[in-house]
């Protein structure tokens, strides 16, 4: 049975709040292993005011952040990490394959690859309509 989380439940795990809460729903997750999330992209997003008014495209760095937040649910839902924060340590091999625009529903899939103490590595992929939009390897630190 899937473990789903709505925005209120995600807010109990992650410290991010508007306008930086970039995951609307967790579709399923396994603490310490992986998480699958969803971001519904609306024209009302504050970043579209400047990126770009005539051609709105979700910034790639925010797609990376959405993947990181999805993975953070898997990491911070572990009992030993309750109440802690996850910070970016680095991004490797990021590839942007498809623009994300208003009206898109982004499916976020992040898997934890390695943990060594408070440092970890995750692999994330984001899809729109089944098509790969972005993939990256994310290094993070738990504090």
N, CA, C and O atoms as a GROMACS GRO file, in nm:
protein
  572
    1UNK      N    1   0.083  -0.119   0.000
    1UNK     CA    2   0.000   0.000   0.000
    1UNK      C    3   0.088   0.125   0.000
    1UNK      O    4   0.184   0.135   0.077
    2UNK      N    5   0.055   0.220  -0.085
    2UNK     CA    6   0.134   0.343  -0.098
    2UNK      C    7   0.123   0.429   0.027
    2UNK      O    8   0.018   0.438   0.090
    3UNK      N    9   0.235   0.491   0.060
    3UNK     CA   10   0.238   0.589   0.169
    3UNK      C   11   0.229   0.727   0.104
    3UNK      O   12   0.328   0.774   0.048
    4UNK      N   13   0.115   0.790   0.110
    4UNK     CA   14   0.098   0.922   0.049
    4UNK      C   15   0.102   1.030   0.157
    4UNK      O   16   0.068   1.006   0.273
    5UNK      N   17   0.145   1.148   0.116
    5UNK     CA   18   0.147   1.264   0.204
    5UNK      C   19   0.092   1.383   0.128
    5UNK      O   20   0.130   1.408   0.013
    6UNK      N   21   0.002   1.457   0.191
    6UNK     CA   22  -0.045   1.581   0.128
    6UNK      C   23   0.045   1.695   0.176
    6UNK      O   24   0.138   1.673   0.253
    7UNK      N   25   0.017   1.816   0.131
    7UNK     CA   26   0.103   1.931   0.161
    7UNK      C   27   0.118   1.955   0.312
    7UNK      O   28   0.226   1.989   0.359
    8UNK      N   29   0.010   1.936   0.386
    8UNK     CA   30   0.018   1.958   0.531
    8UNK      C   31   0.109   1.854   0.596
    8UNK      O   32   0.184   1.887   0.688
    9UNK      N   33   0.101   1.731   0.550
    9UNK     CA   34   0.185   1.625   0.607
    9UNK      C   35   0.331   1.642   0.566
    9UNK      O   36   0.422   1.615   0.645
   10UNK      N   37   0.355   1.688   0.443
   10UNK     CA   38   0.492   1.716   0.399
   10UNK      C   39   0.552   1.825   0.488
   10UNK      O   40   0.670   1.818   0.524
   11UNK      N   41   0.473   1.926   0.522
   11UNK     CA   42   0.521   2.038   0.605
   11UNK      C   43   0.560   1.993   0.746
   11UNK      O   44   0.634   2.064   0.814
   12UNK      N   45   0.513   1.878   0.789
   12UNK     CA   46   0.554   1.824   0.920
   12UNK      C   47   0.693   1.761   0.912
   12UNK      O   48   0.758   1.742   1.015
   13UNK      N   49   0.738   1.728   0.791
   13UNK     CA   50   0.869   1.666   0.771
   13UNK      C   51   0.971   1.768   0.722
   13UNK      O   52   1.084   1.772   0.771
   14UNK      N   53   0.931   1.850   0.623
   14UNK     CA   54   1.022   1.947   0.562
   14UNK      C   55   0.997   2.086   0.619
   14UNK      O   56   0.883   2.120   0.650
   15UNK      N   57   1.102   2.167   0.634
   15UNK     CA   58   1.084   2.302   0.686
   15UNK      C   59   1.042   2.404   0.580
   15UNK      O   60   1.010   2.518   0.615
   16UNK      N   61   1.041   2.366   0.453
   16UNK     CA   62   1.012   2.460   0.344
   16UNK      C   63   0.868   2.510   0.350
   16UNK      O   64   0.775   2.433   0.376
   17UNK      N   65   0.852   2.639   0.325
   17UNK     CA   66   0.720   2.702   0.321
   17UNK      C   67   0.710   2.787   0.195
   17UNK      O   68   0.810   2.813   0.129
   18UNK      N   69   0.588   2.831   0.163
   18UNK     CA   70   0.566   2.916   0.047
   18UNK      C   71   0.661   3.035   0.052
   18UNK      O   72   0.678   3.094   0.158
   19UNK      N   73   0.722   3.071  -0.057
   19UNK     CA   74   0.706   3.017  -0.192
   19UNK      C   75   0.807   2.909  -0.227
   19UNK      O   76   0.825   2.877  -0.344
   20UNK      N   77   0.873   2.852  -0.125
   20UNK     CA   78   0.979   2.757  -0.154
   20UNK      C   79   0.941   2.612  -0.129
   20UNK      O   80   1.026   2.524  -0.143
   21UNK      N   81   0.819   2.584  -0.092
   21UNK     CA   82   0.772   2.445  -0.082
   21UNK      C   83   0.736   2.401  -0.224
   21UNK      O   84   0.635   2.446  -0.279
   22UNK      N   85   0.817   2.314  -0.282
   22UNK     CA   86   0.804   2.281  -0.424
   22UNK      C   87   0.751   2.140  -0.450
   22UNK      O   88   0.756   2.093  -0.564
   23UNK      N   89   0.701   2.073  -0.348
   23UNK     CA   90   0.640   1.941  -0.367
   23UNK      C   91   0.498   1.950  -0.313
   23UNK      O   92   0.477   1.979  -0.195
   24UNK      N   93   0.401   1.924  -0.400
   24UNK     CA   94   0.260   1.934  -0.360
   24UNK      C   95   0.209   1.807  -0.292
   24UNK      O   96   0.122   1.812  -0.206
   25UNK      N   97   0.264   1.694  -0.332
   25UNK     CA   98   0.216   1.566  -0.280
   25UNK      C   99   0.327   1.462  -0.290
   25UNK      O  100   0.403   1.461  -0.388
   26UNK      N  101   0.337   1.378  -0.192
   26UNK     CA  102   0.422   1.259  -0.199
   26UNK      C  103   0.330   1.144  -0.234
   26UNK      O  104   0.234   1.116  -0.163
   27UNK      N  105   0.360   1.077  -0.344
   27UNK     CA  106   0.276   0.968  -0.394
   27UNK      C  107   0.307   0.836  -0.324
   27UNK      O  108   0.220   0.751  -0.308
   28UNK      N  109   0.432   0.820  -0.283
   28UNK     CA  110   0.476   0.702  -0.210
   28UNK      C  111   0.620   0.726  -0.166
   28UNK      O  112   0.691   0.806  -0.228
   29UNK      N  113   0.663   0.658  -0.061
   29UNK     CA  114   0.801   0.670  -0.016
   29UNK      C  115   0.836   0.555   0.076
   29UNK      O  116   0.750   0.492   0.136
   30UNK      N  117   0.965   0.531   0.086
   30UNK     CA  118   1.020   0.434   0.179
   30UNK      C  119   1.127   0.508   0.258
   30UNK      O  120   1.230   0.546   0.201
   31UNK      N  121   1.106   0.530   0.389
   31UNK     CA  122   1.205   0.606   0.466
   31UNK      C  123   1.346   0.548   0.449
   31UNK      O  124   1.368   0.428   0.459
   32UNK      N  125   1.440   0.639   0.423
   32UNK     CA  126   1.578   0.600   0.406
   32UNK      C  127   1.611   0.540   0.270
   32UNK      O  128   1.726   0.503   0.246
   33UNK      N  129   1.512   0.530   0.180
   33UNK     CA  130   1.536   0.465   0.051
   33UNK      C  131   1.500   0.552  -0.070
   33UNK      O  132   1.587   0.578  -0.154
   34UNK      N  133   1.376   0.596  -0.080
   34UNK     CA  134   1.328   0.667  -0.198
   34UNK      C  135   1.197   0.739  -0.169
   34UNK      O  136   1.130   0.713  -0.070
   35UNK      N  137   1.164   0.831  -0.260
   35UNK     CA  138   1.035   0.900  -0.253
   35UNK      C  139   0.993   0.940  -0.395
   35UNK      O  140   1.076   0.971  -0.480
   36UNK      N  141   0.862   0.938  -0.417
   36UNK     CA  142   0.804   0.982  -0.542
   36UNK      C  143   0.706   1.094  -0.509
   36UNK      O  144   0.619   1.078  -0.423
   37UNK      N  145   0.721   1.206  -0.578
   37UNK     CA  146   0.638   1.322  -0.549
   37UNK      C  147   0.577   1.382  -0.673
   37UNK      O  148   0.599   1.335  -0.785
   38UNK      N  149   0.500   1.487  -0.651
   38UNK     CA  150   0.433   1.557  -0.761
   38UNK      C  151   0.436   1.707  -0.734
   38UNK      O  152   0.414   1.753  -0.622
   39UNK      N  153   0.464   1.781  -0.841
   39UNK     CA  154   0.457   1.928  -0.839
   39UNK      C  155   0.364   1.969  -0.952
   39UNK      O  156   0.390   1.940  -1.068
   40UNK      N  157   0.255   2.037  -0.918
   40UNK     CA  158   0.162   2.090  -1.017
   40UNK      C  159   0.202   2.234  -1.044
   40UNK      O  160   0.193   2.320  -0.956
   41UNK      N  161   0.246   2.260  -1.165
   41UNK     CA  162   0.301   2.391  -1.200
   41UNK      C  163   0.188   2.482  -1.248
   41UNK      O  164   0.116   2.450  -1.343
   42UNK      N  165   0.173   2.594  -1.181
   42UNK     CA  166   0.066   2.691  -1.209
   42UNK      C  167   0.126   2.822  -1.259
   42UNK      O  168   0.238   2.858  -1.224
   43UNK      N  169   0.051   2.892  -1.342
   43UNK     CA  170   0.094   3.023  -1.388
   43UNK      C  171   0.109   3.121  -1.272
   43UNK      O  172   0.176   3.224  -1.286
   44UNK      N  173   0.048   3.091  -1.158
   44UNK     CA  174   0.055   3.178  -1.040
   44UNK      C  175   0.187   3.166  -0.963
   44UNK      O  176   0.207   3.237  -0.864
   45UNK      N  177   0.277   3.078  -1.005
   45UNK     CA  178   0.405   3.062  -0.935
   45UNK      C  179   0.480   3.195  -0.938
   45UNK      O  180   0.486   3.259  -1.043
   46UNK      N  181   0.537   3.238  -0.825
   46UNK     CA  182   0.602   3.368  -0.822
   46UNK      C  183   0.722   3.381  -0.916
   46UNK      O  184   0.750   3.491  -0.963
   47UNK      N  185   0.791   3.272  -0.945
   47UNK     CA  186   0.909   3.282  -1.031
   47UNK      C  187   0.874   3.315  -1.176
   47UNK      O  188   0.960   3.362  -1.250
   48UNK      N  189   0.749   3.290  -1.219
   48UNK     CA  190   0.712   3.322  -1.356
   48UNK      C  191   0.702   3.473  -1.381
   48UNK      O  192   0.698   3.516  -1.496
   49UNK      N  193   0.698   3.552  -1.275
   49UNK     CA  194   0.697   3.698  -1.294
   49UNK      C  195   0.824   3.746  -1.364
   49UNK      O  196   0.822   3.846  -1.435
   50UNK      N  197   0.934   3.676  -1.343
   50UNK     CA  198   1.059   3.719  -1.402
   50UNK      C  199   1.128   3.614  -1.487
   50UNK      O  200   1.235   3.640  -1.542
   51UNK      N  201   1.070   3.494  -1.500
   51UNK     CA  202   1.137   3.383  -1.571
   51UNK      C  203   1.039   3.312  -1.662
   51UNK      O  204   0.994   3.205  -1.621
   52UNK      N  205   1.005   3.351  -1.766
   52UNK     CA  206   1.020   3.480  -1.830
   52UNK      C  207   0.879   3.529  -1.858
   52UNK      O  208   0.795   3.448  -1.898
   53UNK      N  209   0.847   3.656  -1.839
   53UNK     CA  210   0.709   3.702  -1.854
   53UNK      C  211   0.646   3.669  -1.989
   53UNK      O  212   0.527   3.638  -1.995
   54UNK      N  213   0.723   3.673  -2.096
   54UNK     CA  214   0.669   3.646  -2.229
   54UNK      C  215   0.676   3.498  -2.266
   54UNK      O  216   0.612   3.454  -2.362
   55UNK      N  217   0.754   3.419  -2.190
   55UNK     CA  218   0.773   3.277  -2.220
   55UNK      C  219   0.801   3.205  -2.088
   55UNK      O  220   0.916   3.173  -2.059
   56UNK      N  221   0.697   3.180  -2.007
   56UNK     CA  222   0.719   3.124  -1.873
   56UNK      C  223   0.774   2.982  -1.877
   56UNK      O  224   0.715   2.891  -1.935
   57UNK      N  225   0.890   2.965  -1.812
   57UNK     CA  226   0.957   2.835  -1.801
   57UNK      C  227   1.001   2.821  -1.655
   57UNK      O  228   1.060   2.913  -1.599
   58UNK      N  229   0.973   2.706  -1.593
   58UNK     CA  230   1.018   2.683  -1.456
   58UNK      C  231   1.170   2.674  -1.455
   58UNK      O  232   1.228   2.597  -1.531
   59UNK      N  233   1.237   2.753  -1.370
   59UNK     CA  234   1.383   2.750  -1.365
   59UNK      C  235   1.436   2.610  -1.331
   59UNK      O  236   1.383   2.542  -1.243
   60UNK      N  237   1.539   2.570  -1.403
   60UNK     CA  238   1.599   2.438  -1.380
   60UNK      C  239   1.645   2.418  -1.237
   60UNK      O  240   1.633   2.309  -1.182
   61UNK      N  241   1.698   2.524  -1.176
   61UNK     CA  242   1.746   2.512  -1.039
   61UNK      C  243   1.630   2.480  -0.943
   61UNK      O  244   1.651   2.413  -0.842
   62UNK      N  245   1.509   2.526  -0.975
   62UNK     CA  246   1.394   2.494  -0.890
   62UNK      C  247   1.347   2.351  -0.913
   62UNK      O  248   1.293   2.288  -0.822
   63UNK      N  249   1.366   2.298  -1.033
   63UNK     CA  250   1.338   2.156  -1.055
   63UNK      C  251   1.435   2.071  -0.974
   63UNK      O  252   1.396   1.969  -0.916
   64UNK      N  253   1.562   2.112  -0.968
   64UNK     CA  254   1.658   2.040  -0.884
   64UNK      C  255   1.617   2.048  -0.737
   64UNK      O  256   1.626   1.949  -0.664
   65UNK      N  257   1.571   2.165  -0.694
   65UNK     CA  258   1.524   2.182  -0.556
   65UNK      C  259   1.404   2.092  -0.529
   65UNK      O  260   1.395   2.032  -0.421
   66UNK      N  261   1.311   2.081  -0.624
   66UNK     CA  262   1.195   1.993  -0.606
   66UNK      C  263   1.238   1.848  -0.592
   66UNK      O  264   1.183   1.774  -0.510
   67UNK      N  265   1.337   1.805  -0.671
   67UNK     CA  266   1.391   1.669  -0.658
   67UNK      C  267   1.456   1.651  -0.521
   67UNK      O  268   1.439   1.547  -0.457
   68UNK      N  269   1.531   1.752  -0.476
   68UNK     CA  270   1.596   1.745  -0.346
   68UNK      C  271   1.493   1.738  -0.233
   68UNK      O  272   1.509   1.660  -0.139
   69UNK      N  273   1.388   1.817  -0.242
   69UNK     CA  274   1.283   1.813  -0.140
   69UNK      C  275   1.214   1.677  -0.137
   69UNK      O  276   1.180   1.627  -0.030
   70UNK      N  277   1.193   1.619  -0.254
   70UNK     CA  278   1.131   1.486  -0.259
   70UNK      C  279   1.221   1.386  -0.188
   70UNK      O  280   1.173   1.307  -0.106
   71UNK      N  281   1.350   1.388  -0.219
   71UNK     CA  282   1.443   1.298  -0.151
   71UNK      C  283   1.455   1.327  -0.003
   71UNK      O  284   1.474   1.236   0.077
   72UNK      N  285   1.443   1.454   0.034
   72UNK     CA  286   1.452   1.490   0.176
   72UNK      C  287   1.338   1.428   0.256
   72UNK      O  288   1.355   1.398   0.374
   73UNK      N  289   1.223   1.407   0.194
   73UNK     CA  290   1.114   1.338   0.264
   73UNK      C  291   1.160   1.198   0.305
   73UNK      O  292   1.134   1.155   0.418
   74UNK      N  293   1.227   1.127   0.214
   74UNK     CA  294   1.276   0.992   0.246
   74UNK      C  295   1.380   0.996   0.357
   74UNK      O  296   1.381   0.909   0.445
   75UNK      N  297   1.469   1.096   0.355
   75UNK     CA  298   1.576   1.105   0.454
   75UNK      C  299   1.524   1.154   0.589
   75UNK      O  300   1.555   1.097   0.693
   76UNK      N  301   1.444   1.261   0.586
   76UNK     CA  302   1.400   1.323   0.712
   76UNK      C  303   1.282   1.252   0.776
   76UNK      O  304   1.244   1.285   0.888
   77UNK      N  305   1.224   1.154   0.707
   77UNK     CA  306   1.118   1.074   0.769
   77UNK      C  307   1.176   0.959   0.851
   77UNK      O  308   1.102   0.888   0.920
   78UNK      N  309   1.306   0.941   0.844
   78UNK     CA  310   1.372   0.839   0.928
   78UNK      C  311   1.370   0.890   1.073
   78UNK      O  312   1.398   1.007   1.097
   79UNK      N  313   1.338   0.803   1.169
   79UNK     CA  314   1.326   0.848   1.309
   79UNK      C  315   1.449   0.923   1.360
   79UNK      O  316   1.435   1.021   1.433
   80UNK      N  317   1.568   0.880   1.322
   80UNK     CA  318   1.689   0.946   1.371
   80UNK      C  319   1.712   1.084   1.310
   80UNK      O  320   1.795   1.160   1.359
   81UNK      N  321   1.638   1.117   1.203
   81UNK     CA  322   1.653   1.248   1.139
   81UNK      C  323   1.535   1.342   1.164
   81UNK      O  324   1.530   1.452   1.108
   82UNK      N  325   1.441   1.299   1.245
   82UNK     CA  326   1.323   1.382   1.272
   82UNK      C  327   1.366   1.519   1.327
   82UNK      O  328   1.444   1.528   1.422
   83UNK      N  329   1.313   1.625   1.265
   83UNK     CA  330   1.342   1.761   1.309
   83UNK      C  331   1.473   1.818   1.256
   83UNK      O  332   1.506   1.933   1.287
   84UNK      N  333   1.547   1.741   1.178
   84UNK     CA  334   1.674   1.790   1.123
   84UNK      C  335   1.650   1.857   0.988
   84UNK      O  336   1.539   1.857   0.935
   85UNK      N  337   1.756   1.914   0.934
   85UNK     CA  338   1.752   1.981   0.804
   85UNK      C  339   1.843   1.908   0.706
   85UNK      O  340   1.943   1.849   0.746
   86UNK      N  341   1.807   1.912   0.578
   86UNK     CA  342   1.892   1.858   0.472
   86UNK      C  343   1.939   1.975   0.387
   86UNK      O  344   1.858   2.057   0.342
   87UNK      N  345   2.070   1.983   0.364
   87UNK     CA  346   2.130   2.091   0.287
   87UNK      C  347   2.197   2.035   0.163
   87UNK      O  348   2.254   1.926   0.166
   88UNK      N  349   2.190   2.111   0.051
   88UNK     CA  350   2.264   2.075  -0.069
   88UNK      C  351   2.412   2.072  -0.039
   88UNK      O  352   2.465   2.160   0.028
   89UNK      N  353   2.478   1.969  -0.089
   89UNK     CA  354   2.624   1.964  -0.084
   89UNK      C  355   2.683   1.979  -0.223
   89UNK      O  356   2.797   2.022  -0.239
   90UNK      N  357   2.603   1.943  -0.324
   90UNK     CA  358   2.650   1.955  -0.461
   90UNK      C  359   2.551   1.892  -0.557
   90UNK      O  360   2.461   1.818  -0.517
   91UNK      N  361   2.570   1.922  -0.684
   91UNK     CA  362   2.489   1.863  -0.791
   91UNK      C  363   2.586   1.821  -0.900
   91UNK      O  364   2.671   1.899  -0.944
   92UNK      N  365   2.573   1.696  -0.944
   92UNK     CA  366   2.657   1.645  -1.052
   92UNK      C  367   2.569   1.593  -1.165
   92UNK      O  368   2.458   1.546  -1.144
   93UNK      N  369   2.624   1.603  -1.284
   93UNK     CA  370   2.561   1.544  -1.402
   93UNK      C  371   2.417   1.586  -1.423
   93UNK      O  372   2.334   1.506  -1.468
   94UNK      N  373   2.385   1.710  -1.391
   94UNK     CA  374   2.248   1.759  -1.415
   94UNK      C  375   2.227   1.774  -1.565
   94UNK      O  376   2.309   1.833  -1.636
   95UNK      N  377   2.116   1.721  -1.611
   95UNK     CA  378   2.080   1.730  -1.753
   95UNK      C  379   1.934   1.775  -1.762
   95UNK      O  380   1.845   1.716  -1.701
   96UNK      N  381   1.913   1.880  -1.840
   96UNK     CA  382   1.779   1.934  -1.858
   96UNK      C  383   1.733   1.896  -1.998
   96UNK      O  384   1.791   1.940  -2.098
   97UNK      N  385   1.628   1.815  -2.005
   97UNK     CA  386   1.585   1.756  -2.132
   97UNK      C  387   1.457   1.816  -2.187
   97UNK      O  388   1.433   1.810  -2.308
   98UNK      N  389   1.375   1.874  -2.101
   98UNK     CA  390   1.244   1.924  -2.143
   98UNK      C  391   1.209   2.045  -2.059
   98UNK      O  392   1.229   2.044  -1.937
   99UNK      N  393   1.158   2.150  -2.122
   99UNK     CA  394   1.114   2.267  -2.046
   99UNK      C  395   0.986   2.234  -1.971
   99UNK      O  396   0.900   2.162  -2.021
  100UNK      N  397   0.975   2.288  -1.850
  100UNK     CA  398   0.855   2.273  -1.768
  100UNK      C  399   0.783   2.406  -1.768
  100UNK      O  400   0.841   2.510  -1.734
  101UNK      N  401   0.656   2.403  -1.805
  101UNK     CA  402   0.578   2.526  -1.825
  101UNK      C  403   0.448   2.519  -1.744
  101UNK      O  404   0.410   2.412  -1.697
  102UNK      N  405   0.380   2.633  -1.728
  102UNK     CA  406   0.253   2.632  -1.656
  102UNK      C  407   0.157   2.528  -1.713
  102UNK      O  408   0.144   2.512  -1.834
  103UNK      N  409   0.089   2.459  -1.622
  103UNK     CA  410  -0.004   2.353  -1.660
  103UNK      C  411   0.057   2.215  -1.654
  103UNK      O  412  -0.015   2.116  -1.654
  104UNK      N  413   0.191   2.206  -1.648
  104UNK     CA  414   0.256   2.075  -1.639
  104UNK      C  415   0.241   2.016  -1.500
  104UNK      O  416   0.236   2.088  -1.400
  105UNK      N  417   0.235   1.885  -1.495
  105UNK     CA  418   0.241   1.811  -1.370
  105UNK      C  419   0.373   1.736  -1.372
  105UNK      O  420   0.396   1.650  -1.456
  106UNK      N  421   0.460   1.771  -1.278
  106UNK     CA  422   0.594   1.714  -1.273
  106UNK      C  423   0.593   1.598  -1.174
  106UNK      O  424   0.559   1.614  -1.057
  107UNK      N  425   0.631   1.480  -1.224
  107UNK     CA  426   0.646   1.361  -1.140
  107UNK      C  427   0.792   1.354  -1.098
  107UNK      O  428   0.881   1.350  -1.182
  108UNK      N  429   0.816   1.351  -0.968
  108UNK     CA  430   0.951   1.357  -0.911
  108UNK      C  431   0.986   1.221  -0.851
  108UNK      O  432   0.908   1.164  -0.775
  109UNK      N  433   1.102   1.170  -0.885
  109UNK     CA  434   1.145   1.038  -0.839
  109UNK      C  435   1.289   1.050  -0.790
  109UNK      O  436   1.381   1.072  -0.869
  110UNK      N  437   1.310   1.035  -0.659
  110UNK     CA  438   1.443   1.049  -0.600
  110UNK      C  439   1.476   0.925  -0.518
  110UNK      O  440   1.398   0.882  -0.432
  111UNK      N  441   1.593   0.868  -0.547
  111UNK     CA  442   1.640   0.747  -0.477
  111UNK      C  443   1.770   0.780  -0.403
  111UNK      O  444   1.859   0.844  -0.458
  112UNK      N  445   1.778   0.736  -0.279
  112UNK     CA  446   1.901   0.754  -0.202
  112UNK      C  447   1.998   0.644  -0.244
  112UNK      O  448   1.964   0.526  -0.239
  113UNK      N  449   2.117   0.683  -0.283
  113UNK     CA  450   2.215   0.588  -0.333
  113UNK      C  451   2.313   0.547  -0.224
  113UNK      O  452   2.349   0.430  -0.212
  114UNK      N  453   2.357   0.647  -0.143
  114UNK     CA  454   2.459   0.619  -0.044
  114UNK      C  455   2.446   0.715   0.072
  114UNK      O  456   2.417   0.834   0.053
  115UNK      N  457   2.466   0.664   0.192
  115UNK     CA  458   2.474   0.748   0.312
  115UNK      C  459   2.603   0.711   0.385
  115UNK      O  460   2.632   0.593   0.405
  116UNK      N  461   2.678   0.812   0.423
  116UNK     CA  462   2.799   0.792   0.503
  116UNK      C  463   2.792   0.894   0.615
  116UNK      O  464   2.833   1.009   0.597
  117UNK      N  465   2.742   0.852   0.730
  117UNK     CA  466   2.718   0.946   0.839
  117UNK      C  467   2.611   1.044   0.797
  117UNK      O  468   2.505   1.003   0.750
  118UNK      N  469   2.637   1.175   0.814
  118UNK     CA  470   2.536   1.275   0.778
  118UNK      C  471   2.538   1.316   0.630
  118UNK      O  472   2.458   1.400   0.589
  119UNK      N  473   2.628   1.257   0.552
  119UNK     CA  474   2.643   1.293   0.411
  119UNK      C  475   2.581   1.184   0.325
  119UNK      O  476   2.599   1.064   0.350
  120UNK      N  477   2.507   1.227   0.222
  120UNK     CA  478   2.444   1.129   0.134
  120UNK      C  479   2.443   1.171  -0.010
  120UNK      O  480   2.469   1.287  -0.044
  121UNK      N  481   2.414   1.074  -0.096
  121UNK     CA  482   2.402   1.098  -0.240
  121UNK      C  483   2.268   1.040  -0.284
  121UNK      O  484   2.229   0.931  -0.244
  122UNK      N  485   2.200   1.115  -0.368
  122UNK     CA  486   2.071   1.072  -0.423
  122UNK      C  487   2.073   1.092  -0.574
  122UNK      O  488   2.143   1.179  -0.627
  123UNK      N  489   1.994   1.011  -0.642
  123UNK     CA  490   1.973   1.028  -0.785
  123UNK      C  491   1.828   1.067  -0.805
  123UNK      O  492   1.738   1.004  -0.749
  124UNK      N  493   1.805   1.171  -0.885
  124UNK     CA  494   1.669   1.218  -0.907
  124UNK      C  495   1.637   1.235  -1.054
  124UNK      O  496   1.723   1.273  -1.134
  125UNK      N  497   1.513   1.206  -1.088
  125UNK     CA  498   1.461   1.228  -1.222
  125UNK      C  499   1.323   1.292  -1.210
  125UNK      O  500   1.244   1.256  -1.123
  126UNK      N  501   1.298   1.388  -1.297
  126UNK     CA  502   1.167   1.454  -1.302
  126UNK      C  503   1.110   1.432  -1.442
  126UNK      O  504   1.181   1.444  -1.542
  127UNK      N  505   0.981   1.399  -1.447
  127UNK     CA  506   0.914   1.368  -1.573
  127UNK      C  507   0.790   1.454  -1.590
  127UNK      O  508   0.724   1.490  -1.493
  128UNK      N  509   0.758   1.486  -1.715
  128UNK     CA  510   0.633   1.550  -1.751
  128UNK      C  511   0.571   1.465  -1.861
  128UNK      O  512   0.632   1.443  -1.965
  129UNK      N  513   0.449   1.419  -1.838
  129UNK     CA  514   0.381   1.332  -1.934
  129UNK      C  515   0.467   1.212  -1.974
  129UNK      O  516   0.468   1.172  -2.090
  130UNK      N  517   0.539   1.156  -1.877
  130UNK     CA  518   0.621   1.038  -1.901
  130UNK      C  519   0.754   1.068  -1.970
  130UNK      O  520   0.832   0.976  -1.993
  131UNK      N  521   0.779   1.192  -2.003
  131UNK     CA  522   0.902   1.231  -2.072
  131UNK      C  523   0.999   1.292  -1.972
  131UNK      O  524   0.961   1.378  -1.892
  132UNK      N  525   1.125   1.248  -1.976
  132UNK     CA  526   1.227   1.299  -1.885
  132UNK      C  527   1.247   1.449  -1.905
  132UNK      O  528   1.274   1.494  -2.016
  133UNK      N  529   1.235   1.524  -1.797
  133UNK     CA  530   1.258   1.669  -1.801
  133UNK      C  531   1.395   1.704  -1.745
  133UNK      O  532   1.465   1.789  -1.800
  134UNK      N  533   1.434   1.638  -1.637
  134UNK     CA  534   1.564   1.664  -1.574
  134UNK      C  535   1.607   1.542  -1.495
  134UNK      O  536   1.525   1.468  -1.440
  135UNK      N  537   1.738   1.523  -1.491
  135UNK     CA  538   1.796   1.420  -1.404
  135UNK      C  539   1.925   1.474  -1.347
  135UNK      O  540   1.992   1.557  -1.409
  136UNK      N  541   1.959   1.428  -1.227
  136UNK     CA  542   2.080   1.477  -1.162
  136UNK      C  543   2.118   1.387  -1.045
  136UNK      O  544   2.035   1.312  -0.992
  137UNK      N  545   2.243   1.397  -1.006
  137UNK     CA  546   2.292   1.335  -0.883
  137UNK      C  547   2.308   1.448  -0.782
  137UNK      O  548   2.372   1.549  -0.810
  138UNK      N  549   2.249   1.430  -0.665
  138UNK     CA  550   2.246   1.535  -0.563
  138UNK      C  551   2.321   1.486  -0.438
  138UNK      O  552   2.290   1.379  -0.385
  139UNK      N  553   2.418   1.564  -0.393
  139UNK     CA  554   2.485   1.536  -0.267
  139UNK      C  555   2.423   1.627  -0.161
  139UNK      O  556   2.395   1.744  -0.186
  140UNK      N  557   2.402   1.571  -0.042
  140UNK     CA  558   2.338   1.648   0.065
  140UNK      C  559   2.401   1.617   0.200
  140UNK      O  560   2.471   1.516   0.218
  141UNK      N  561   2.375   1.705   0.293
  141UNK     CA  562   2.424   1.688   0.431
  141UNK      C  563   2.306   1.709   0.525
  141UNK      O  564   2.225   1.800   0.507
  142UNK      N  565   2.297   1.623   0.626
  142UNK     CA  566   2.194   1.630   0.729
  142UNK      C  567   2.253   1.702   0.849
  142UNK      O  568   2.362   1.668   0.896
  143UNK      N  569   2.180   1.801   0.898
  143UNK     CA  570   2.228   1.876   1.016
  143UNK      C  571   2.112   1.897   1.111
  143UNK      O  572   2.129   1.958   1.216
   0.00000   0.00000   0.00000
